[in-house]
């Protein structure tokens, strides 16, 4: 939980700055195999709650596991409706479950396409 404490401190510091800092989007990507009862799932969920509480958006892969922890945490921590949860999904042969906490969903055919999207506005 030391990592979560450090992140909380950094987010509190960023909150004290100008409102223009709230236009940031944080990318969170990771394993679809992280289970809800794992420590890392809970840490990512808490981190995403702090990110949304600070008024920042997140962008994830939009699926299960670690990225679901991020979208779920972002949803429950959000105080400002302008903070969005964005899912950049990849079309797979076996369809993974989509997170139900996404505000914006985009689907791509190839693995590298979502990363090319990151520099463009949503």
ABEGO torsion letter per residue (X at the ends): XAAAAAAAAAAAAAAABBAAAAABBBBBBBBAABBAABAAAAAAAAAAAAAAAAGBBBBBAGBBEAAAAAAAAAAAABABAABBBBBBBBBBABBBBBBAABABBBBBABAAAAAAAAABBX
